Amino acid sequence: MLKVEEQQPVQFSSALIEKFGEIVKRYPEGKHKSALLPILHETQAELGWLSSEAMDKVAAYLNIQDIEVYEVASFYSMYFLKPQGKFVMEVCRTGPCCLVGAEKIMDHLENKLGVKEGEVTADGLFSWRGVECLAACGYAPVLQIGPEYTFYENLTEQKVDDLINDLRNK
Amino acid sequence: MGRKLLLEHINVPGINTLDVYRQNGGYRAVEKALKTLTPDEVVEEVKKSGLRGRGGAGFPTGMKWSFLAKPEGVARYMVCNADESEPGTFKDRYLMTHIPHALIEGMIVSSFALGANTSYIYVRGEMMPQIRILEKAIAEAKNAGFLGKNILGTGYDLELYVQPGGGAYICGEETALLESLEGKRGNPRIKPPFPAIAGLYGCPTVVNNVESIAAVVPIINDGGEEYAKIGIGRSTGTKLISASGNLVRPGVYEIELGLPVEEFIYSDEWCGGIANGKRLKATVAGGSSVPVLPANLTLKLANGEPRLMSYESLSEGGFATGTMLGSGGFIAFDEDQCIVRNTWNFSRFYHHESCGQCSPCREGTGWMEKVLHRLEYGLGKMSDIDLLVNVAKNIEGNTICPLGDAAAWPVASAIKHFRDEFEWHVNEPAKALKTNYGLANYAEPIAKAEVTTGN
C-alpha cells in the first residue's frame, strides 16, 4: 500500500484554482454549486484521489458545507476516496463486454499485476478494477485510464501486456 | 443502402471540424431556423416529423417541447442528455466523437425553439475525450458567430456549456441528471412537477438525448413532413443502432426504422451475421433494460410475420412475446452464451447503479443479484426461480424512477423465455459450472400454444 500522510495539508496549485474560476463562470449567479462535479474531477486529476482535506478545501472554495462535497464524492463511482496507483486500469465488466471475454481480461490483469481488484502494486504504479458499462460495447472488451480516460479497445491478453509495458516505461 | 441523415458524412475526412462540417451543409439549419422561422414554427416542424425520444423512452419530442412552461421573466433551459450508460448503447459516444457539430447545431436550433439562452450538454464523466472534442467544437462555433451574443445578427443569444457527470447510470434519468447538474447526488425527483414546469434551478427545462437533438438538424433542413416519410408508421425517421455481442461486425449503424431484424443481423450491409460461424440464441434489442428474447421471437412475431426494427414491431406481443426498441442497444448472444450468467451480470449492474432512494429497488436489486449468483454458481434451489419472479414483480412500478422497472424486466423476461435453462442450473449444478445449456430449442419455430400463454 502507498504511504499516506494523512496530516499533510493539501495544496492546490494556482493552475488548479484558475481552472475552478473558469468552471464557476458556466452557471448563473448563485448556482455555483453546479461546479462541484467538474471541480472534483480537476482536483482528482491533480492529486490522484480525493482526501477529506482536499474535499474540505473544495467546500471552502465553493462556500458550501463539507458534507455537501462528501455526499457527492461518495455517490459517484469516478471519485477515488482512497489512494490509487498512478495508472488506474478500469475494465468494463458489464454484459456485452463479458460476451467477448472481459472476465478473462480481468483475470489476466490480476495475474500480471499480482494485485487483487482495488489494490495498488508495490511500486505504486498500477491499480485495476472492474467498472460498469462504459458505452463502448461494439469495441469490447475495453478498459480506460484516467484522468484523461484514454480508451483501449478490442483487448486481448497481448494488448494488455503491451499496454502495461508502455506505461511502465512512461 | 438506407438513407442516412445523421451519419451521411461520417467518412468525410475532417468532418469533426467546423470548416469541413460547413462544406458538407453544416449549420444550414441554424441559418434557416434563426433567420426564417419563429421558435413556434421550429417546434411545429419537430412535431410534424414524428420524432420520438432516442434515449430509450420514445416519447414524441415535439410534444415534450410543447409542454414547456413559459412564464414571463423566468429563464428556460435546454439540457442535452449525453450520459450514455445503458449497457449495449454507444451511439452517442460515436456521434459526439466523429460529428460533434451535429450535436452543437441541434442544440442551437433546439435552444432557439425553446427560448433558452443558456444550455448544457451533460456528458458522462468517463467520456473525457468526447468532452474535450465538444469543448473544441463549441469554441469553433462561437468564433464563427453561431454561439454567443446576437447570433448571426438575429438578436438571439446562446451560451452552451459541457458538464461532466461523475459515473452514475442513474443520471441518465432526466431528473437525476438535473440534480447532478446542480452539484448534488443523482437522486431522481418525485414527479410532478415535471422538468417542463420546474427543472434546472427550478426553471422550465427540456432534457433531450444526443441523437434526438442531432435529428432536429435534418428535420429543419428538409422539413418535418419529409422526415416523417422515412420509416414506418409512427416510427418515423432513422435510428442509430449500437450493435454488440457475438456479431461479425459490431458497431454503430444508422437504419431507416422498419428494417427487418433478420436483415439487420445477417445482411452483409449491416452486422454480417453471428461471429465464428455460430448460431443466434437470444437478443436484447434495445439496451439491457428491455426484455431479452430468444432467437425465434427476435426474428419473427408470434404470428410468424417478420419482426421489424421499429418501436411498434419490437414491442408487438407485449411482454409475453415482444420487447422494446429502447435506446437501440442491440446485443446478440450466440449459442454458447449462458442466459443465467448474463442475467446475473445485468442484475449486478442494476444493484450497483441503484441510487438507493426507494427500498424496493435498493433492496430488491441486491436480492436478485444474490439469488442469480447462487443459481449461476451451482447453489440455487428450484424455489429461487419463482422467488426471482416475485422480487421482480415487487420492484416493478413501485419506485420513483424507471430504474426499478429496468432492473426487473431483464430478470422476469429471462425466466419467462429461458425457464428451462434456469431449471437446468438447479438440476445439474456441476454440469452448469463446466459447460452451458447451448441453443436448446430457442431458434425453433414457435408452437402456437406457447404463444398464447403470456401474462
Interface residues (C-beta under 8 A of the other chain):
Chain A: R26 P28 K31 K33 S34 A35 L36 L37 P38 L40 H41 E68 E71 V72 F75 Y76 S77 M78 Y79 R93 T94 G95 P96 C98 L99 V100 V131 E132 C133 L134 A135 A136 C137 G138 Y139 A140 Q144 G146 P147 E148 Y149 T150 F151
Chain B: A75 E84 S85 E86 P87 G88 T89 F90 D92 R93 T118 Y120 R124 G125 E126 M127 M128 P129 Y161 Q163 P164 G165 G166 G167 A168 Y169 S180 L181 E182 G183 K184 R185 G186 Y201 S242 A243 S244 G245 N246 P250 G251 V252 V284 S288 G329 I331 F333 D334 Q337 R341 N342 N345 F346 F349 H352 E353 C355
